Amino acid sequence: MKILIAEDDPLMSSLIQKQLEKDNHELNINLDARDALESLKYFQPDLIITDILMPFASGLEFIGIVRSSGNKVPILVLSAMDQETTVLEALSLGADDFITK
């Protein structure tokens, strides 16, 4: 499975990477939403995992841009932001699920 990751915390990104590589997933890791959007031009993932709080653009903006482009790839939000309004906004923008770190 090809997975695009947008996570600005290097430690969290490394932990996600190590776990997913054990299962032989092909990964594309980005430290912010801007780079993740650029990666989508050439990397066609089967799944996107994104954080909410990132530099340059939030995960919410990222989700909105991905969905407005017509991309239907499943999006999993993995974030420490667990406020109900944030979760509902992510889901309303097109995220498929939300997991609290």
N, C-alpha and C positions, 0 to 999 in steps of 0.2 A: 504494500500500500504506500502511496506517495502522500506525505504529510507536510504541509507548510505550517511553520510555527512563527508567530509574532509575539516575542517576549523580550522585554528590555532588561530584565534581571538576569545577569550572566549565570548566577548560581542556579536559579530555577530553570533556565534554558538548558544548562548542562545536565541537570537531573532528568528533565524530560527527554533530552537527546539520548542519554545513556539507556534509559528504560526502553525507549522505542527502537533503538538500534539492536537491542537484545532480541527483539522479535523480527529483525531484518526489514524494517520499514525504511523506505528511501525518504530522507528528510531534507528540507530546505529551511534553514533557521535564519530569522531576521530579528534584529534588535529594535526595530520600530516599524510602525505601520507604513511609513513611506517606502522603506525597503521591501516590505512584504508586497505592497502593490506593484512595485517594479518587478519583483520575482514572479508574480502572476502572469506577466507577459510571456514568460518562457517555461515556467514550471506549472504543469497542470496537475494540481493535487487532487487526491481522493477525499481529503479531509483538511480543514484549516483549524488550528488551535491558536487562539488569540487571548492576550491579556486585555484589560481595559485601559489602565493607566500606562501610557507610553509617550515618548517624546514625539514631536512634530504633528501627530494626529492620534486621537484616542482609538481604542479598539472599537468603540461605538461608531466613530466616523468610518473606520476601516470596514466594518460590517456593512454599513450603509452604501459605501462605494462599491463593494463587491456585489451586493445584491442589485444595485441600480444598473450595473453593467450586464445583468442577466445571468450571472454565474450562480448556479444552483448547488455548488459543492457544499456538503454539510459543514457547518461552523460550530465549533465547541469553544465556549468562553471559559477560560481558566483564570480566575481573578480573586484577589483578596477583597475586592469591593463586593460586599454581599448585601447592600441595601436593596430593599424590595424594588424601589423605583429604578435602580440601575439594572437589575435582573430583568424587570419587565420591559425596559427600553431596549435592552440587547435582544430579547426575544421578539419584540415588535419590529425591530429592524431586520430580522431575518436569521438570527442565531438559532441553532437547532437545540442547544442545551447549554446550561450554565453550571459550572462546578466551582465551588469556593475553595481557594487554596487553604 
